[in-house]
Amino acid sequence: MATAMGKRLEGKTIVVTGASSGIGKSTAVEFARTSPKNLKLILTARRLDTLKQIAEEIKKEVGDGVKVLPVQLDISKPDQVRTFISSLPKEYQAIDILINNAGLVKGVDKTGDIKEEDMDTMFATNVTGLINMTQTCLNLFKTRGDAGGQGDIINIGSIAGREGYPGGSIYCATKAAVRTFTDAIRKELIATRIRVMEIDPGQVETEFSVVRFGGDKIKADKVYEGVTPLTPEDIAETVVFAAGRPENVVVADMLVFPNHQAAATVMHRRS
């Protein structure tokens, strides 16, 4: 028997960026499990083969009620984002929900030693890419309904956007930009039925740290020693919960971290 949340999501077309792993992948799976009878998922990332595997996994688990379209997309490339919707099959173009999940961190250098290429990569993906995706979908949302527009934008931020920490100044700056951008457009769209939401995870165990340390898994694993971090599934559940609220309910701002964490730099590690 379908839940009330599952029924509210039925018939929706949902875009998830950065869907090839971590929070993005788990979010796609959670949407499919929550509303398995009638849903369209557009999964985007740079790794198309991985997206195709995820699509097969979802079909195997929930059946044919969820249609999954894997799309190769690098959101740091404005030309790819600009043509994103028009290049989709017609039946997938009526997007209802955008999950801006794609993002990354590069390096642990402190100010004075930060590499220009790392700065450029983080801003191009975490900030410019997210804004371009938002504008592309927002222009579609504004054509819908009789109240100036309708649709959902859910941005995956970070606790790092609320407070900076040593060795993460650029990443923190990009996530602070996401936070203020989200805040501003929510106010711009107040007269519409377009909901703008942000979910800020604390420490989550994903490929995130492996990317930060340039593929060095040993260094990445040390980040999680002595603690029990959140899982991608934990955050996926909050994303689907936010999207599945009644249309007059906006989960504007949610901070989620594990119980060993009280702030970006305040953690208790077991010895």
Rosetta blueprint (number, residue, H / E / L):
1 M L
2 A L
3 T L
4 A H
5 M H
6 G H
7 K H
8 R H
9 L H
10 E L
11 G L
12 K L
13 T E
14 I E
15 V E
16 V E
17 T L
18 G L
19 A L
20 S L
21 S L
22 G H
23 I H
24 G H
25 K H
26 S H
27 T H
28 A H
29 V H
30 E H
31 F H
32 A H
33 R H
34 T H
35 S L
36 P L
37 K L
38 N L
39 L E
40 K E
41 L E
42 I E
43 L E
44 T E
45 A E
46 R L
47 R L
48 L H
49 D H
50 T H
51 L H
52 K H
53 Q H
54 I H
55 A H
56 E H
57 E H
58 I H
59 K H
60 K H
61 E H
62 V H
63 G L
64 D L
65 G L
66 V E
67 K E
68 V E
69 L E
70 P E
71 V E
72 Q E
73 L L
74 D L
75 I L
76 S L
77 K L
78 P H
79 D H
80 Q H
81 V H
82 R H
83 T L
84 F L
85 I L
86 S L
87 S L
88 L L
89 P L
90 K H
91 E H
92 Y H
93 Q L
94 A L
95 I L
96 D L
97 I E
98 L E
99 I E
100 N E
101 N L
102 A L
103 G L
104 L L
105 V L
106 K L
107 G L
108 V L
109 D L
110 K L
111 T L
112 G L
113 D L
114 I L
115 K L
116 E H
117 E H
118 D H
119 M H
120 D H
121 T H
122 M H
123 F H
124 A H
125 T H
126 N H
127 V H
128 T H
129 G H
130 L H
131 I H
132 N H
133 M H
134 T H
135 Q H
136 T H
137 C H
138 L H
139 N H
140 L H
141 F H
142 K L
143 T L
144 R L
145 G L
146 D L
147 A L
148 G L
149 G L
150 Q E
151 G E
152 D E
153 I E
154 I E
155 N E
156 I E
157 G L
158 S L
159 I H
160 A H
161 G H
162 R L
163 E L
164 G L
165 Y L
166 P L
167 G L
168 G L
169 S H
170 I H
171 Y H
172 C H
173 A H
174 T H
175 K H
176 A H
177 A H
178 V H
179 R H
180 T H
181 F H
182 T H
183 D H
184 A H
185 I H
186 R H
187 K H
188 E H
189 L L
190 I L
191 A L
192 T L
193 R E
194 I E
195 R E
196 V E
197 M E
198 E E
199 I E
200 D E
201 P E
202 G L
203 Q L
204 V E
205 E L
206 T L
207 E L
208 F H
209 S H
210 V H
211 V H
212 R H
213 F L
214 G L
215 G L
216 D L
217 K H
218 I H
219 K H
220 A H
221 D H
222 K H
223 V L
224 Y L
225 E L
226 G L
227 V L
228 T L
229 P L
230 L E
231 T L
232 P H
233 E H
234 D H
235 I H
236 A H
237 E H
238 T H
239 V H
240 V H
241 F H
242 A H
243 A H
244 G L
245 R L
246 P L
247 E L
248 N L
249 V L
250 V L
251 V L
252 A L
253 D E
254 M E
255 L E
256 V E
257 F L
258 P L
259 N L
260 H L
261 Q E
262 A E
263 A E
264 A L
265 T L
266 V E
267 M E
268 H L
269 R L
270 R L
271 S L
